[in-house]
Amino acid sequence: MPVSAQQLAEELEIFGLHCGQAQLERLAELCVLYRQNEEEMASELVAFVSTRKADLTPETLSTFEHEFLSKQLSRGRPGASRESEHAGTRDIFSIQELIEVEEEEETLLNSYTTPSKGSQKRAITTPETPLTKRNVTMRSPRQLLSPSSFSPSATPSQKYTSRSHRGEVVTFFGEAQGVSWSGRGGAGSISVQVLGCPEPLTKSYKFMFQKLADIREVLTCKIEELGSELKEHYNIEAFTSVQVPAQEPVTILGQIGCDSNGKLNSKSVILEGDREHSSGAQIPVDLSELKEYSLFPGQVVVMEGFNATGRKLIATKVYEGVPLPFHQPPEEDGDPEQIMVLLACGPYTTSDSITYEPLLDLLTVINRDRPDVCILFGPFLDAKHEQVESCLLTSPFEDVFKQCLGTIIEGTRSSGSHLVIVPSVRDVHHAPVYPQPPFSYANLSKEDKKRVHLVSEPCSVSINGAIFGLTSTDLLFHMGAEEISSSAGSSDRFSRILKHILTQRSYYPLYPPQEDMAIDYENFYIYAQLPVTPDILVIPSELRYFVKDVLGCVCVNPGRLAKGQLAAQRGTTTPGQEALNTRLGGELPPQELPWSCRRQSGTCLC
């Protein structure tokens, strides 16, 4: 397409740059040489001149050509032609695809000609190992992913490749000895269903339009609903307003808050009353009379104490929350099937490389062990990665993610495992809002649609009747930084936080949230609540891994697949991936399931 010098001049005038006719003609030649249109060339030139604070002179134009455009051409910019893309390095599979195209063209041309007697025609035979389109998907995951196409420094991490202690078992939970940890690759009867409260989040939505009144309404409804459950469970006659002085003990319903912008402490606790009884009024709380407590901002509680002046509540008792009932699956005849569920949480790259070596190692383990279900948490392209923060990738973030997800889907197709993909607010290409809609991937085949489940963050998933609560948000870290306690029994901080999550019946009960959490509260009220108490709550965190039984729910922190330049550290071990394989017993009540877990430096098997 011809390049217009006049249009180049108009584009440059928009930015206040003027140049002579000779310079415009030279720029038009550069557009043709480097395959750029007028708008792209003007943008590149304006950026070049602005960065160096130079005038647009013939010398500046010459420097622009040699220092900038030559580099763009040498490393193959995204706007290059298709012929220049084909000139790059190819693997055997891309070459095979080109050969197939050439054979189709040759066959079409031969149909219009009559072969002579002396011509040699290629024999139409079936090779011993034909590489059909179906067989192409069976190739190694390492041949499916090409980090060199989007990363200028696609070199594997030296520390990661030289790590030791792969496959070492470091933790057991339950009766894990003698259990076979090899799945059937989804060959059995596997049912994966996403639950909702009242419905699951299945598509994107508009956000950044919420009003303060809508947020207040959601918080008020949460206080009223949990207060009603506490009132019924503890047989409380009635709640009292925080503003009414009383010489007798009073029982007040409200939400824990802080009297300042700082961190919550025992001297800064306030109780914000409910709308029905207290009209949302606040009152300071004196915790000195409580023998033990565990509180965090946003927690809905019922407090009993003395409010003699109407200006301060001296708390003497805090009523603990009540968890939701467990899901009761229908009874089935025969022995329950044992299924294998593998969990892994991103990031899937080391901090000094974007080659996805930990992910490729994980896919190797999946193809080896063939779990029935694989639950993979984001981030898949971490917004906190050095190359992402510095914008060093040569491809759009969306394209890098699609290549990563395509590698996961195609790389596990031979194993037959069901895939459950959970996004993260740290996925740089995805909507940074909570709750987060599922990923969209339009290239799923008919067979893959049956085994690939793209779910929201957070979500509840039923796998053969066992309920998994899934969230990729580091809620343990967020709540651990805000929770205060005093002699709260013998439980550790992790157990207390997990208990709060179950009794507050929410995947994110903290309010106000962390600064990096953008919560849309209208959708939060619909999609981020627990429909039932899950049998297994998976809550990945930067903190130390664990598997705990809390109120009958098995809570699992598998940690991160990669931390820093190594795989996730576990004591003195360096695992190659984080995974969880769960043994389910179908007919027993959820709180009596024969859970078993073994933690391995490379695999956590339960």
N, C-alpha and C positions, 0 to 999 in steps of 0.2 A: 504494500500500500504506500503511495507516494507521501512524502513528508512535506508539509507546508512551512516555509520560513515565516510567512505572515502569522500563522497560528502560533509558532514558537515565540514570536515577538509579543503576541497578545498574552500568552501564558506568563512570560517573564514580567510584563508590565503589571500584572496582578500583584507581584511581589516587589514592585518598584525598581526593577532592573531594566536597563536599556543598553542595547549593544548595536553595533553597526551592521550593515548589510553583509559584509564579509564574514563577520562572526556568526551571524544567523545562518549563512550558507554552510559554514563549517559545522555548526551544531546540527543542521539537517543531515549532513554527511555522517556525523556520529550516530544519529538516530538510526540510519540505515545500517551502519556498520555493526552497532551493538543491539539491533532489533528492539528499539524502544520507540514509543510514540511521543508526540510533542509534550503531552502532559507529564509523562514519566521523566523525560529528559529535563524539562524545566524544574521539576521537583528536586531531582538529583543535583542540578546545578545550584539551585537556591540553597540547599542544605550544605553543599560544599563551600560556597562563598560565605555563608553565615557562620559556619564553624571556624573558618580561618580569618574572618573579618577582613576580607580582601575585596578590592574593586574588580569589576568584570573587565579585564583587559586581555589582549591576546596572550600574554604570558600566563595569566590565570587560567585561561581556557586550555592552554597546552598542558599546564600542571594538572588540571582537572582530568584531562584525557589519560595522561600517563599514570597518575597515582591512584585514580579511583576507578575509572571505567575499565582499565586493563585488568585490575584485580577482580572486578565483577565478572569479566569474561573468563579469566583463568580458573575461577572456582565454580563456574556454571551457575549463574543466578537463576532464580525461579522463573524469570520471564524469558529464558532462552527457548529456542525452538525445539520441536520434538526431535529433529535430527541430531541436535547437539546432546540431547538426553540419551539417545541411543548410542552415542559415541562413548559413553562411560563404561565402567566395568560391569559385566553381566555374569550371572551364575548359570549353571547348566539348565535350570528350569526356564529362565527367561529365554535362553537360546533355543530350547525345545519349542517354546511357544512361537518364536519367529519362524522356525523350520516348518511348523504346522501351517502357519499363514502362507508361507511360500509354496508349500505343497498344494494348498487349496487353490492358490492363484494359478499354479502350473496345471492342475487338473482342469480348471476352467478354460485355460488357453488351449489345452490339448483337445477339448471337446469341439473346438472350431476348426481343427486341422486334421488332415489324414496322414497318419504316420507312414513313412516310406519303408520299403523292405529292409533297408540297411540300418534303420534307426533302432536304437536299443531302448526298450521301454522298461522302466523300473517295475520289478515284480511286485504285485500286490499281495503281500504276505503279512501274517500276524507275528510280530516279534515275540520272543519268549517272555519278556517282561515289558509289555507295552506301558508307556507313560501316559495314561488317559487323564482327563480332567479330574476324575475321581481320585486317581492315584496321586495326583499332584498334591492334594490336600493331606496325604499321608506322610509327606516328607518331614524331615526334622524341623522342630521349631527354630533352630539356629539358622536354617536356610530360609525361613519365612520372614524373619526380622532383619532389616538392613539399617542399622543406626547410622551408617556413613551417609545415608541419603538425607538425614536431617541434622546431623551433628558435625561440626567442623573438626572436632577432636574425639572421634569415636574410637578411643583406645580403652581396652579393659583396665579396671583398677588393679594395680599390682598387689595391693594389700589383700584385696578380695580373692584373687586367684591363688594366693599363697597361704590362705587361711588353713587352719588345722581343726581337728576334733569334729569332723563331719560325721553325722549320724550317731553321736554319742547320747545316750539316754541320761537325762539329768534330773527328772522329776517323775514320780508316779502319783496317780490319784485313783483310788479304788482298787479293784482286783484286776490289774492289768497283766499280771504274769500269765503266760500260756495262752493269751488271746491272739488269734490270727488277725494281722492288720492289713490284709490284702482284700480289696473290694472286688466287686464283680463288674465294675464299669457301667453301672446302671442297667445290667442285664435283667435284674429282677423287677419286681413291681415297685416302682418308685413314683411317689406322688409328691409334687412340689406345688404348694398353693400359698399365695400371698394373702394374709389376713388384713383387715382394715378395722378402723374404729371411728365411724361406721364403715368406711370404704378405703381401699388402698389408694395411694397417690400413683397415678399411671401416666401423667402427662405434665408438661411444663405449665406454669401459670405466671401471671403478671405480679410483680412485687414492687416494693418501694412506693406503694400508694397507701400504706396504712396510716390511720389517724390515732392520736393519743387516746381518744375516747374508745376506739375499738380495742386497743391494747388493755385499757382499764376494764372493759367488759369481759375480755377473756380471763384476766386474772381474778375478777370477781366471781365468775362462774366456777373457776377452779376451786376457790375458797369455799363456795357454797356446796359444791358437790362432795368434796372430801369432808367438809364439816358435817354433812348429813350422814355420811358413812360412819364417822367417828361417834356421832351422837347416838346412832342406832346400836353400834357395837358395844359401847361402854354404858349404855342405858342412862345417858345424861338427860335430865329433865328439861333444862332450858339454858340458853346462853345469855350472858349479861353484857351490857354495853361497857366499853372501856371508859366512858366518860362519867359513869354514875358512881359516886362514892358509896362504899358499903363497908360496914364493920364486920360482916360475916364473910366467909370464904365465897369467892365468885368463880365462875367458869366462863372463860372467854375464848371465842374462836377468832383466829386471825392468821396473818402471814408474817413470818420473821423478816425483819429488815434491819438496816444499819442507819444510825443517826447522822452519818456523815458520808463523804465520798471515799473514805479510807476502807481498810480491811476490817471485817467484823471481828469484834472481840467481846469479852464478857461484860465490858462496861458500856458498849455502844449498841446493845441489842434493843430494838423497839418491836412492838407488836402492832401491826396494822389490822384493825378490826374489820369484820365483814360488813357488807353494806346493809343487811337487814337489821342487825342489832346495834351496830356501832357507827353506821353511816360512813365507814371508811376512816374513822378517826384513829390516831396513833397514840401509843402510850409507851414510855420507857419501861424496861423490864429489869428487875433486880434478881440476879441468878444466885445470890449468895446462899439461899436456903435450899437449893437443889443439891442433892448428893451426887447425882450424875445427870448429864445431859449431852446431847449431840445436836447442834443446830447449824443451819446454813441459810443464807439469804434466799428468800422465795419459798421456804418451807412452810406448808400449811400445818398448823398445830392447834391443839386445844390445851390451854394452860389454866391451871387452878391455883389460886392464891388470894392475896389480900390487896384491896385497892381502896384504902381508907380515905385518901384525899382526892381520888380521881385523877391524880397526876403521875402516879408510879405504881406499877404492879409488882408486888413481891411474890414471885412464883414459888410455889411449894410442890407442884407436880406438873409433869408434861405427859400428856397422853400420846402414846406412840401410834403411828399410822397403821392402817390395816391393808394388807396386800389383796389384790384381786384373786379370785379362785383360779385353780388350774383348769386347763382345757381337758375335758373328758372325751377321748375318742370313742367311737362305737366299738363294742366288743367284736372280736373276730375269732372264728374257729381256727383251731390248729395252733402250732407254735409260732411265736413272733419271729419275723425275719431280722437277722442282724445286718445292719447297713453301716457303711463307712462314710463319714463326712469329714472332709478336709477343709481347714480354714487357713487363710493367709491374708495378711494385711500389708498394704504398701507403706512406704514407697518401695518400688520394685527396681530401683537403681541405687548405686552407691553415690555419695555426694560429689565424687570427683570424676564421674563418668556417666554417660547417658546410654551405655551399651545394653542395659537391661540384662546383665549377666545373672543376677539373683532370680529374675523372672524365668529365664531359660532353664536354670537349674531346677526351679519349682516345677516347670512343665515336664522335665525329665522324670521327676519323682511321681507326678500324676500319671504319666504313661507307664511307669513301672508298677505302681501300687494299684492303679485303676480304681480309685474311690468311687462310690456310687454318686456322691454329690460333692462338689467343690464350691465353697463360698469364698469369694475373693473381694476384699475391701479395697477401696481407693486409699490414697491417691495413686493413680496410674501415671500421671504426668504431674509431678509435685511442684506446686507453685513456689516452694521454698528451696528448690534445687538451684545450685549456683548458676548453671548455664541457662536455666529458665529465668531467674531473676535478672541476669545480665543480658537477656534477649540474644543469646548466641546461637540459637537454633536457626537453621536456614529454611525450615519448613514451618507452616502455620501450626499452632498447637493442636488444632482439631485434626489435622492430617497425621501428626505424630501419634495422637491417641488412637485414631482409627487403625493405624498400622499395628499398634500395640495390642488393641482388642482383637483385631483380625488374627494376629499371631496366637493369642490365647485360644480363640475359638477353633482355628484350624489345627493348632498344635495339640489340642486335646481330643480331636474328633476320633482318633483311633482308639482312645481309651473308653469312649462311650459315656464318660461321666457327665452328669448334669452340672451346669454352671449357674451359679447365682452371683451376679455382679452388683456390688453395692458401691455407689459413688461416695466421694468425700468432698467437703468444702475446700479442701486443699487441691482439688483437681483444677488446674489453671484454665482449662478450656470450658469448664462447666459452670452453670449458674451458681454463684457463691451465696446461696440463700438457704436457710434452714426452716422447714424441712426441704430437702433437695429432691427434685424430680429425677426419675430414672434417666440413664443414658439413652440416647437414640442411636441406633445402628441399622441402617437400611439394607445392608448387604447380607442379611441372614438368609440362608437357604431354607427350603421347606423342612429338611431334616433337622437343621440347627434350631429352628424355632421351637421344636419339641423339647430340646434339652437346655437351651440358653434362656435364662430368666433375668431380665434387666429390672431391678427393683429400686425403690427409693431409699433415701437416707433420712430418717431411720425406717425400719419396717419389721413386721413380724411374719415369719414364714413357717408354714406347717410342712414338715417332711415326714411322710408316712404317719401322721398323727402326732408327732412330737413337735412342739412349738419352739422355734428359735427366735429370740429377740436379737436383732442385728442393728448395730450402729457403728459408724466409723469415726465419730466424734470422740475426742479424748476427754470424756466426761469425768473420768477419775482424776485427771490432772486439774481440770477446771474446778471441780467441787472440792478436791483436796486442798486447794489453795484458799478456799473460803470457809470451810467447815471448822467449827470450834467445838471442843468437847471437854468434859471433866469426868474422870473416873467412869467412863462409859463401859462398865463391865470388863470382861477380859477380851473383848473383840478388838481387832486391829482396825486401823483407819479404813482400809479397803473394804472390810466387811461392813463397817458402819455406812460408808457411802453407797455400797450396793444395796443395803437394806433401805436406805432413803429412796433410791430409785424405784424399788419395788413397791414401797408403801406410798410413795407420792404418785405412783401409777403414771409416770411420764418418763420419756426418754431424755428429757432435759429439764429437770425441775428447778434449776438454778435461775434466780432473777434478782438483780439484773444479770444478763449473760456476760460472758467474756467479751472484750472489745472486738475480737476478730469474728464474733458470731453475729451474723445478720439474720435475725429471726423474724419471719412473717407470722405474727401471732394469730391471725385469722386462720391460716392454714395449719399453724402449729396446733391449734385446738382440735383440728379435724384429723391430722395425719401423724402427729408425734405423741399420741397417748398409747399406753399399753392396753390392748383389747382384753388380754388375760395375763396372768402371771406366766411367763415363759418357762418351759422346762429347762432350756439352756439360754442364758444371756451372754452374748459375745460382745465384749466392750474393749476393743484394742486401745492400748495406751503406750506412751513412751516409758511409763513406769515398769517396774519389774513384773514379769509374767507370773501368773498364778492360776489355779483352778480351785474354786471354793464352793461349798454348799451353803447357801444363804437362804433361809426360810423355805427350804426344799427345792430351790432353784440352783442349778449348777451354773456358776458364773465363771467365765473364762476370759482371761486377758492373754491372747497369744503373742503380744508384743508386735514389733515391726519386723518385716522381712529383711530390711536392710537398715542399718544405723551407721551414719557417717560413711567412712571408706570401707567398712566391713559389713558382713551380715550381722544380725542382731546378736549382741553379746549376752551370754547366759552364764554368769559366774566366770569360770575359767574356760568356758567353751565358746566356740564361734559357730553357730548354726548356719546352714546354707539356706534354710527357709523356715517359716513358722507355719505349723499345720496342726490340725486337730482332727482326730478320727474318733467318732463317738459311737459307742455301742448302745443301742436302744433296746429296751425290753417292752414289747407292745402292750401286753394285757395288764401289767401292773399299774397302779396309780402313779402319776408322774412323780410324786415325792418319794416313791419307793423303787424307782428305776435302778437297775443294777449298774450304775455308772462305773466306768473304769477309764483311767487315763494314764498315759505314760508320756512324759515330756522328754524329747530327744533333741539334741543339738543339730537341727536339720529337720526334725519332725516332732510335733507334740501330738501324741496319740492317746485318745480317750476312749 
